[in-house]
Amino acid sequence: MKIARIVGTTISTIEDEKVRDKKLLICAETDQKGKVFGKSYVAVDLVDAGEGDLVLTCHGSAARQTHLTKDSPVDAVVMAVLDELEVDGEIVFRM
């Protein structure tokens, strides 16, 4: 799992039938305090996340283990919206 911030959405008119009608979000990887540092990537949204949300994402074969993504050509899913993030006893993010 990775922590990421939702930085945008995508729109496509031609897509594989197994990802049709699924919301695709642009995620930017963050450090453990929620600061963006990594590359952006697209993930299938499973939890109705929105722009600016801090989320948990799952990648690789694990991303294809949900009932919405089983046997789909996906490499990343948004699986949780974080309400709070505590690191070393300090709350570093709170919704």
Wavefront OBJ file of the C-alpha trace (Angstrom):
o trace
v 0.000 0.000 0.000
v 1.014 3.585 -0.621
v -0.194 6.913 0.712
v -1.220 9.300 -2.055
v -3.039 12.562 -2.624
v -5.718 12.804 -5.311
v -4.564 15.532 -7.689
v -7.016 15.115 -10.557
v -9.350 12.962 -12.620
v -9.251 11.461 -16.087
v -11.781 11.200 -18.869
v -11.509 8.700 -21.689
v -13.964 7.877 -24.431
v -12.322 4.648 -25.560
v -11.391 2.132 -22.884
v -11.329 -1.562 -22.114
v -14.801 -2.855 -21.251
v -13.578 -4.062 -17.836
v -12.737 -0.513 -16.719
v -15.646 1.192 -18.460
v -17.829 3.208 -16.055
v -15.159 3.206 -13.351
v -13.840 6.512 -12.015
v -10.130 6.919 -12.719
v -8.214 9.276 -10.443
v -4.762 10.803 -10.772
v -2.795 10.094 -7.609
v 0.509 11.615 -6.491
v 2.580 9.533 -4.099
v 3.280 11.195 -0.749
v 5.590 10.690 2.183
v 4.285 9.525 5.570
v 3.236 13.079 6.423
v 1.197 13.563 3.254
v 3.717 15.708 1.338
v 3.755 14.916 -2.393
v 7.131 13.625 -3.575
v 6.691 10.882 -6.121
v 5.431 10.301 -9.603
v 1.761 10.578 -10.446
v -0.228 7.531 -11.509
v -3.818 6.631 -12.328
v -5.884 4.415 -10.033
v -9.408 3.004 -10.152
v -11.495 4.639 -7.417
v -13.300 2.100 -5.203
v -14.353 4.484 -2.404
v -15.626 7.699 -4.049
v -12.502 9.719 -3.241
v -12.152 13.259 -4.522
v -9.523 15.799 -5.458
v -7.373 16.780 -2.472
v -8.155 13.639 -0.456
v -5.316 11.728 1.182
v -5.838 8.054 0.328
v -4.379 4.568 0.536
v -3.709 2.850 -2.757
v -2.994 -0.773 -3.526
v -0.872 -1.889 -6.488
v -0.042 -4.817 -8.721
v -1.864 -8.110 -8.468
v -3.418 -7.053 -5.146
v -5.264 -4.265 -7.014
v -7.080 -6.934 -9.015
v -8.433 -8.754 -5.941
v -11.579 -6.652 -5.404
v -14.998 -7.555 -6.762
v -14.872 -4.449 -9.011
v -11.429 -5.103 -10.480
v -11.182 -8.896 -10.642
v -9.549 -9.950 -13.927
v -9.314 -6.302 -15.040
v -6.283 -4.594 -16.593
v -5.602 -2.377 -13.575
v -2.405 -1.808 -11.646
v -3.636 0.523 -8.889
v -6.812 1.122 -6.888
v -7.850 3.715 -4.320
v -9.054 1.569 -1.430
v -9.423 4.006 1.484
v -9.776 7.719 2.221
v -7.701 8.660 5.254
v -9.397 10.601 8.062
v -6.283 10.842 10.189
v -2.625 9.914 9.936
v -0.481 9.425 13.042
v 3.287 8.979 12.781
v 5.514 8.344 15.827
v 2.730 9.428 18.178
v 2.139 12.722 16.334
v -0.982 13.384 14.287
v 0.424 14.662 10.996
v -2.856 14.763 9.059
v -6.457 15.146 10.114
v -9.337 15.578 7.695
l 1 2 3 4 5 6 7 8 9 10 11 12 13 14 15 16 17 18 19 20 21 22 23 24 25 26 27 28 29 30 31 32 33 34 35 36 37 38 39 40 41 42 43 44 45 46 47 48 49 50 51 52 53 54 55 56 57 58 59 60 61 62 63 64 65 66 67 68 69 70 71 72 73 74 75 76 77 78 79 80 81 82 83 84 85 86 87 88 89 90 91 92 93 94 95
